Amino acid sequence: MVTSLAAFARHSLQMTDKIVILSTCASEEEGEKLARLLVEQRLAACVSLVPRMRSVYRWNGAIETAEECLLIVKTSRELFEPLRRVLEEAHSYELPEALALPVLAGSPSYLNWLEGSLRTE
């Protein structure tokens, strides 16, 4: 019997080497700049921007609220570290968000396109 999501994934799905990275930035303009940089360097196959998102977070001991732009970055595990370095170097935030989520499965044709759009290390 499968008792957890992790057990379900192990038994039902063969995980891919692809990941989705979540990152926020201060504006849609900055998001566009970061997205183009990552795609131009072939560190990301696609970056989707979700503008005018509101975030509530703790920073320097105070609770802050900010309007941000969410970046949804499609890439591979192999490219996470170089992508993270480029993102942190180009980002306006002191502490840029870079959270990687595994892609358990996907459309074979989309995953093939994603693979072909990324650089090979």
Number of C-alpha atoms within 10 A of each C-alpha: 5 11 7 9 9 10 12 12 14 13 10 11 11 11 13 14 15 23 20 22 23 17 19 24 21 18 16 18 12 17 24 16 13 19 22 15 17 21 19 12 13 18 26 27 21 20 22 14 17 14 18 14 13 11 13 10 10 9 9 6 7 8 9 11 12 12 15 20 23 24 25 19 25 24 30 24 17 15 18 19 11 12 23 18 12 15 19 16 12 13 19 12 12 8 8 16 18 19 13 20 13 14 18 15 14 12 8 9 9 10 18 11 12 17 18 12 16 21 16 10 6
